[in-house]
Every structure is written in structure tokens, then in C-alpha cells.
């Protein structure tokens, strides 16, 4: 899979991917030899980072600008009582609720497993 990175036209993306691979391998080695729960916190950070980016993407694509081909417009055509921005706000609220629930459960399971 990483061999396909060398055929990518954007070298910045290749450098970022290789940097994340090296960083993750380094954190795995630190977890194995130095600090034990370090990899759990790294995995939690990656999950929260991806979740925050998804909420930002919902904000950018569905709430601040309304494009005719967006998911919010498709839901508005199916259920005409909600405006497209209202649908975008609903998507954002659901994403934030699931992000908070996932973060809470991850922290609870991490603290109960180390006791």
C-alpha cells in the first residue's frame, strides 16, 4: 500500500503519509520499551482528530455554503420541511454527539483497564 505513494503526483501528501508512518512506528516502539499506555493515547488522539475534521467538513460543506448537489440538498428534496442548512446543523449535532460519546467511552475503558 505504501508503494502506491511513490506514484502520487502530490509530493506533499507523500511526505505527510510517510511522516505519519514513521511517527506511528516510533510511538509503537516508545510504547513497547518506555511507557506502556502511550499507544492508547495516540490512538485516541487520531480518533479525535479525525472526528474533529469530520465536524469541520460538515460545517464547511453543509452549513456555511449551500451547494445544489450536497447531501443537505438531497435530504431537503426528500423531506421538504427542513431547509438545507437545518439539515447540515442536524448532521453536525449528530456528529458531535457521537464524537463526545466515543471520547467518553474511550476514556472510561482506558481508565477501567489500567486499574
Protein Blocks (a to p, Z undefined) as FASTA:
>chain_A
ZZmmmmpfblklmmmmmmmmmmmmmmmmmmmmmmmklmmmmmmmmmmmmmmmmmmmmmmm
mmmpccfkbmklmmmmmmmmbcfklmmmmmmmmmmmmmmmmmmmmmmmmmmmmZZ
